[in-house]
Amino acid sequence: MMKLIPYSNLKPKNLGILLLFARLLAYVGYFLIGIALLAFFSEFYAYLFPSAPVGGQGETYESHPYQLGVIALFLAIVVLVVSALFAAFVSWEASLSHPNDRDT
């Protein structure tokens, strides 16, 4: 059965809080990707089905959801990279041998 937990195979020895933070950041990154996709799809929808101009005296209101999409996508990439770095650090710490683990 597939788990929907990011970095579910990691077994931290001392950095459980950092792994939890990496997982939370991964969820935030996934959420930001969803926001970016919604912004891009709303811009595409507005392009396919334009609405009538609204404004009394030549005023027009232009919304650019693609700007929100680009910003959200950039932030998602940054957050996911930081999350992966934290998870790599936890994985590295788990792979280290501790003095108590020796068979002497």
PyMOL commands that set and color helices and strands:
alter all, ss='L'
color gray80, all
select helices_A, chain A and resi 16-48+65-95+99-101
alter helices_A, ss='H'
color red, helices_A
deselect
rebuild
show_as cartoon
